[in-house]
């Protein structure tokens, strides 16, 4: 019986779950923005307490590895690494786009699944998936403009899903294009985590880092610039 603690903090939604042999038995989520640093550890405790177990009773910790929010990923991965190290448990990482693709329940209705994580303006983090969850293209940062995903759209219905999907609706006007807002949730990590656990695909707890895809660029507010002037 594999008990795996699941944590995702890669986007605005923070979620934690516990799976047993691939089935979710407890979960908690927070949809309030920028609460990862404050609430990740408390939600982990709530999930474990509700299941009546501690970290020592888990077999592994799985974390959403990105791409996504720089701060969110940093908090989630740091928490997962700390829990895994402290309890002497293996660490599993699953990609954020993989989680989004896994969360589509009616995937057989589409020729391709294209998860999209909002980056900025008309840019998204994305990749193309088959209905059975196979990633068909590399993960990339893409500016969505007219003509994007032309090959996939010409082949049949495509579901664009994620917090970056709806902003592309006015640009991707092909009749085969369908759009759905969604967030990567810990509950959708269960099958991916279970498979990785069975195959022994574990990360180095000491050296694992999130997949940011792009370098973090710090910005200075106009108020601070005025104060410095």
N, C-alpha and C positions, 0 to 999 in steps of 0.2 A: 504494500500500500504506500504509494508515493504522495506525501503531503508537500505541496509547493506553495510558498508565499509569493504572491504576484503583486508587483508595484509598477504603476505607470504615472509619471509626472511630466510627460513630454509636451503636453499642450495645456490649455487653460483648465481642463478637467483633471482633477487628481483622483485616482482610484486605486484601491487596494483590495485584493481578494485572496482567498485560500482555496486551492483545488486539491481534491483527493482522487488520484488515478484519473486525472483529466476532467473531473466534474467539479464545478464550483459549489462550495458548501457555505461560504460566507463571503460577503463583499460590502464595501463601504465606498462612497464617492462624495466629492465636494465639487460643485460647479462654480463656486465663487472664485474669481480670478486671483492669481498671485497668493495663494494660500499654501503652496507646496512646502515652503520652509517651516511654516507654523504647524501644519496639520498632518504631514506625512507620518511622522512617528506616532502621534495619537491614533490615527486611523489604523495603523499596523497593530497597535495594542488592542483596539476595539475588535478587530477581526480575530486576533488570536484568543482574546478573552471570550468572545462569543462562541468560539469553537472548543473552548475549554482546554487549550494547549498552550505551550510556550515555544519559543524559537528552537529549543533543544528537541522538540518533538517533530519539527519540520525536517524534510529531507533535502530541501534546496530553497534558494531564493532566486526569483526571476524578476528582471527589471527591463522596462522598455528602454532601448539603448539609443533611440534617435533615428532620424533627425527630428528636430523640434525646437522648443524654447531652450535657449542656452542655460538660463537660470534653473528652469524646471528640470532639465536633464541632469544638471550638476547636483541638485538636491536629491533626486531619485537615486542616481547611481551611488552617491556618497552614502545614503541611507542603506541601500541594499548591500553595499560592500561592508559597511560596519556591522550589519546584522549577520551576514555570512561569516565574516571573520570572527566575530564574538562567539558565535555558536559552533564554529568549526564546520560549516555547511558549504556545499558547492554553490557557485554563482552561475546563473544562466542569464543570457541576454537575448532579447528578441527585438527586431527592428520595428519602429513605430509604424511604418507603412505596411509591414507584414501583419501587424495587429489590426489595422484598419481593414485590410483585405479579408482577414479572417472573420471580422465582425459582420460581413455582408451575408445575410441569411438566404436571400433569393439569388445567389450568385449564378445559378444555372440559367437565369433569364437573360444573361448578358454574354457577349462574345469576349469582352475584356473588362477587367476591373482596374480602375486607375485611382488609387488613393492620392489625395492631395493635402499637404499640410501648408497652411498659410505662412508665407515668408514675409514679403512686403510688396506693396503696390500690386502688380499683376504677376508676381513671382511666387512659385510654389515649389515645395520639395515633393518629388513624385517618382513613380515608376509604373510600368505596365505589368499587370498580372493576368494569368489565365483564370478561368472560373474555379479551378481546383487549387488555387493559391500559389502556383508556380510563378516566380518573378521572371519576366521575359526580357526586361531591359535593366540597365544599371540604374541605381538611385541617383537622381540629379536635381539640381536647382534649375528650374525652367521658367522663363518668362512666357506666359500664355498669351499668344496672339493669334490672329486669324490664320487658319491653316495648320495650327498645331494638332497633333494626333490624327493627321489626315489618313494615314494608313489604317490605323485601328478603326476609325469611324467608317471608312469605306467597306470594312470587312463585316460590320454588323453592330448591334447595340453595345454601347460602352457606358458603364456606370462610373461617373466621377464622384468620389465620395471623400468626405473629410471637411475640416474647417476651412479649407481653401477652395472647395469645389464651387460654392454658390457664386463667388465673385467672378468665375469664369463663364457663367451662363450667357452673358451678353456677347461674349466673344466666340464661344464654341456653339454655333447655331445650327449645326448639322442635325438632321432629324433623328440620327442614331444616338445623339448625345443625351444622357440622362444625368441628373444631378441630385445629390443627397448630402445634406449636412450631417456630420457624425464626428465623434471623438474616439480616439483609441482608448479602450477600457480594459482594466485588468482582467475582467471576466473573459475577454476574447483572447487572452494570452494563454489560457489553460491548455488547449490542445497543442499549441506551439511549444510551450514549456515542457509538457509531458513527453513529447517526441524528443526534444533535446536531452531531457533527463535519461530516457531509455537508451539513447545513442551515446551518452557520456560526453556531450558537447558542453563543457564547462569553461568558464573564463578564469583567468588568473586574477584572483581577488586583489592582489597588491597593485597590479599594473593596468587593470582594465580602465578604459576611459570611454565616455559617451561618444557616439558618432554625431558630431556637430554638423558635418558636411561642409559648412563654411566657417571661416574664422570669425570669432566674436569681435564686433566693432563697437567700442564704447562711444557714447555720444555725450556731449556737454549741453546742458539746457541753455536756452537763450538768457534766462535769468542769471545764471552763473557767469556767462560771457559778459553781460552788462555790468555785473558786480566787479569783474576783474578789470574792466575798462575804466 
